[in-house]
Amino acid sequence: MIGRVFIAAALMTGMSPIAHAALSPAEKTIGATVEAGYEPSVALLEKLVNQNSGSMNFAGVKAVADMLRPQFEALGFTVTWKPMVAAKRAGHLIAVHKGKAGATKMLLIGHLDTVFEPDSPFQTFRRDGDWASGPGVSDDKGGVATMLLALKAMQAAGTLKGANIEVVLTGDEEDAGDPVSVARADLIQAGKRADVALDFEGLSQENGRDMGSIARRSSNSWTLTATGKSGHSSGIFSAAAGDGAIYELARIITAFRKELPEPNLTFNVGLIGGGQSADVDKDGVRIASTGKTNIIAPIAVAKGDFRTLSEDQTRRVQGKMQQIVDNGHLNGTSAKIDFDLGYPSMAPTPGNRALLDRLNIINRDLGLPEMPALDPLKRGAGDIAFVAADTDGYVGLGLASSGDHSPAEKADLSTMKRQAKRAAILMSRLAGEKGRK
């Protein structure tokens, strides 16, 4: 993959992968174009933010795609809208730029939707200098605006012409369609074609320092159902009455807490209910329970998630959870666990780390500080993980922000400049190299 290609090329030329190199004339043009394009890009971002595109607002997601179509077409991309009726979502915007045959194939990833539906009170872009608030101002409309600014800078510098780039902007990143195999089929296929994937979600920072993201953990859900015998509470724990469903559920959850912990794993119980009845609603976010203190509970349900750093870890943890559920049932009870494996993991591979090394060369060329690798426990799941098995990748070429997924969401607009420069120079350099696929 790209990381190995870069390292091999550096060795053949006698250079270290962290060697310093001056900016080329084209890269200087990129920098100047980004500076000049900053305010127009913020104006585009304002327009995008003021169009509601909550994941379930299908018309709003499509409206954002329609705003972006001419932006990509003006850069020479062929743009396609891919409806996702079968996955019960709006659809995806796919834009393809064909460059030099045999050159590196790049996949750029972002998304059109936000977590804020039309009934949210948080709907409007507001700016205060180099800071702005609004739904999706960072996640991920700020990332999409940064992507376009980088591509426009490449066009001005003449480096876009030979670049092989496929852009996939999903319309349901915040609430993936069902089945995921359908909702992410186009992205997965794009990943199989790509030599490298670049994700334009938000820039992570620690103590004001930009951080590089080369890994994302998975996001998987589970539903645990325990059953027992209903009866008078005076008989609890007897051979005839058994221990009841709630004690069986408690046994399993306690065992999870004691036996599952390992590095890079988190697991959570987010919802629980039990009694004479425990009915989970169609959205899986409410449990309606009935019962009395003198009735042994015949049913109990718990729902939660677990997050892992690799697919091997996912399989291992899933197997261990299943083993805990299956072994050691309390008297008169049974239990089952169902898994919903949602977002896969993106492990911190050598190829991903090599991309961060390349970005740090660019940082030095731009006079910017080096970016250390971010602890993957500090970043959530995302779309790039669906292509992580097929290509090297880097996450976080969008805007620095705070308060994402809440009405406090705000973005540091000034980070758009350095992020667009980093992305445009990286893509320009990759475009001049031979691809592997």
Buried (B, 14 or more C-beta within 10 A) or exposed (E): BBBEBBBEEBEEEEEEBEEEEEBBEBBEBBBEBBEEBBEEBBEBBBBBBEBBBBBBBBEBBBBBBEBBBEBBEEBBBEBEBBEBEEBBBBBBBBBBBEBBEEBBBBBBBBBBBBBBBEEEEBBEBEBEEBBBBBBBBBBBBBBBBBBBBBBBBBBBBEBBEBBBBBBBBBBBBBBBBBEBEBBBBBBBBBBEBBBBBBBBBBBBBEEEEBBBBBBBBBBBBBBBBBBBBBBEEEBBEEEEBBBBBBBBBBBBBEBBEEEBEEEBBEBEBEBBBBBBBBEBEEEEEEBEBEBEEEBBBBBBBBBBBBBBBBBEBBEBBBEBBBEBBEEEBBBBBBBEBEBBBBBBBBBBBEBBBBBBBBBBBBBBBBEBEBBEBBEBBEBBBBBBBBBBBBBBBBBBBBBBBBBBBEEEBBBBBBBBBBBBBBBBBBBBBBBBBEBBE
